[in-house]
Amino acid sequence: MDRIQDNLTVVMQGKFYAETPQVLAEFIKCGRVSKIIYSGWINDVPPLNHEKIIVAYNEDVPNPGIGNRNRQIKTSYNGLKLVQTKYAWKVRSDQLYPVESLDKYLDFFENHKDRDNKIFTPGLYTKEVFHIRDHMQIAKTSMVKRLWSCDYDKYEGPTDYNACLRAETYIVVNYLDFYSTAVMDMRLRWREYLLDCSPKRDVALAKSNEIMPKYFVPLPRVDFSWPKQFMSSYHYDYCAQVHGEYQSA
């Protein structure tokens, strides 16, 4: 396989936070990253004067979606449309990864036999239905772009996962129905299969645990902080216990 050196673009999306300049600085240090596209909001992103950085400005969406999922879809997809390299790395603007952690991710991705066939993500969940940790994805640009090409979620009610899909599930099932008629059927009958209270959730969970590793690869554990959530490190063990989240060794 060809090297990812000079063939990888980071798409950083979301609101510009106080910690975002430091987040950007760590990615700039990555020698294998050729460009950084910052996809944010009009009147929110300040001038970013660096030869590696391109800014994509977005207007807000009428319905942000539960947990701002529609905003995430818009900024992610619009940033990914500008990528010209073979590989894309979609990341958040509010999580601080030291360059050593970023390099650990890139070493794992670059040396993996399924690099051109699957999407790499920080974790897969065995106790939630069709659920990745959606903080970042790295893969061939066409695959990451397809993941974020889904329509906006039209749900406008309260945050209740007995009434609406989890954001990660919504994104993943819209991606997987390109490949699986079984997933497409569950997406179309989501009240029956994909809610926390769905009567056939056990059937969906079994299919999820069967099919997810065919299309996604969990990255290894790395150190990072999440200032917005007051987290100095990620709660890997808690997520493993509660959600069945796992990473690669």
N, C-alpha and C positions, 0 to 999 in steps of 0.2 A: 504494500500500500504506500501511496505517496505521503510525504510528511505534511503535517498541518502548518508548519512554519510559513508565514505569509499567506495562509489560505484560510484564515479564521477571522470572522468578524463578531464582535460582541454587540448585542443589542440590549442596551440598558433602558428599562422603561419605568415610568411612573413619576410621581411627584418628586420635586427637587427638595431634599431634606437638608438639614444642617450638616449631617454626616456624609451626604452624597459626594462632595469634593474628595473626601478621603477614600470613599468607595471607588471612585474613578481613578484615583492615584494608584491604587493597588493593581487595577487592571492594566493601567498604562505601563506598569513595571513588567508585565508578562511579555517576554520576548516573542512568544508565538502568536500574539494577537496583533493583527495588521491594522484593524480599524475598530473604532468604537462608535456606534450610532446611538445617540441619546434621544429616545423618543418620549417626549414629555408634553407639557401643556403650554399653550400660548399664555404669555404673561406670568409664567412660573419659572421657566428655565433661564438663568442668567447667561450672558455670553461665555462660551467655553472656548478659549483660545488655545488650542493644542492641535498639532498637525495630525494626530490620530483620530480626533473627534469630529463627528458630523452631528448636527442637531436637527431632529425632525420635530416640528411643532404641530400639535393636534388641538382641534376644538373639542370641547367636552361633548359627551353623549347625553341625549335626553333622559335616559334611564341608566344610572350608573350600575345597577344590578346589585344583588346581595353580595356584600363584601367587595364592592367595586369590580366585580368580575367583568362587566362590559367595558369599563375603562381599561382594565388589563388586556382584554381582547383587542381593543382599538389600538392602544399604544404598541402592543407587541406586534400585531400584524403590520401596522404602518411602518414600523421600524424594520421589520424583516423584509418588506418589499424593496428596501433600498440596498440590501446585502448583495454583493457581487462575488463573494468568495464561495468556495465549495462548502465550507462549514460555517454554521452559525451557532452562537452561544447566547441564548436569551436569559437575561438576569434581571434582578430587582435593583432599585436605586437606594434601598434602605438597609441592606445587609452588608456587613463589613467583613470581607474575607481577606486575611493577610495573603500576600503573594505566594507564600509557601503552600497555603491551602489550595490556591488556584492552580499552582504548578502540579500539585498532587492529583487534582482532578484531570488536568491535561495529560499527565503521564499515563494515567489509567485509560483515558479515552484513546490516546494515540496508539497504545500498544494492544488494544482490545481487538479480537478477531471479528467482532460484529460491528465495528465502527461505522461502516457504510450501510448497515441494515436495520439499526435500531436507534431509538432515542434514549439518551443517557440523562438520568434525572437523580436528584439527591436521595430519593427513597421510594420504595414501593410498599403499599399497604395490603396486608392480608385479611384484616378485619373490616375494611371498608370496600365498597363496591367500585371497581374500575377507578382506582384512586392512586395517583402519583403525588409526591410532594412537588408542588408546581413552582417552587422558588426559582428554579432554573432548568433549562434543557440545553443539551449540546448534541448536535447531530448534523447530517447533511442539511444544507439550507432548505432544500425542497421539503424535507420531512418536518422540520420545525415550523416552517411557514404553513404547511398543511394543518398542523396541530392547532395553530392559532387562527385558522381561516373560518372558524365556525361563526354562525350567526349570533347576534346578541341574544341573551336570555331575556325573554319577555316577562318573566315573573316579577311582580312588584309588591308582593305581600311581605309579611314579617320574616325574619330569619328563623325558619322552622324547617328542619330537615325531614320532618314528616309531611311537609307540604311542598318543598322545593328540593331540587338536587343540590348536593354539595358542589361547589365551583369546580373542583378537580374532576369530579365525576362527569359534570356537564361537558367539560372540555375533552376529556378522554373518550367518552362514548361517541361524541361527534367525530372524533378522529378515527376510532376503530371501526365505525360502520363503513369506512372505505374498504375494509378488509374482511369483515365478518358479518354475514347475514344474521347470525344469532344475536350479535350486539345491536345491529340495526333494529331488530324486532324488539329487543328490550328497551332501546331508546324510544321507539314509537309508543311502547306500552309502559312508560317510565313509572307511572303510579303503581303498576302491578309488580315491578321488579326493582326499581332503583332508589326508592325512598327508604329512610331508616325503618319505617313501619310497613313497608310493602309486604304483601302476603307471600310473594315468591322471592323475597330477598335472598334466601338461602340458595336458591337456584342460580341467581345472578352472582352471588359471591363465589360459588363453586366455579362458574364459568370465568369469572374475573381472575381467580387464582390460577386457572389453567392457561388463559390466553395472555395475560399481562406480560409474563417473561418472554413471550415470543416477539414483543414489539418494543419493550422498554428494558433498560439495564440500570440497576441502582449503582450509583457512584459510591466510593468508599466514604467512611466518616472523616470529616476534617474539622478543624477549629474555625469558628466564626462567631461574630456577635451580631445582635439585632437591637440596636439602641432604641428604636421606636417601640419595641415590645419589652424594654428594660431587661433584655437577656444578654448576659456577658458570654454565654456559651449556649449551644443548642441542647435541648432536653431529649437526646436520642433515646435514653432508657425509658423515659415516660412514654414516648410515642411508640416504642416497641411494645410496651406492655398494654397500652390502651388501644392503639390502632393497628398493631401488628406490623409497624414499619420496620423495614430491614434495609441494610446496605451491603455492598460487596466487601469482601475481606480486603 
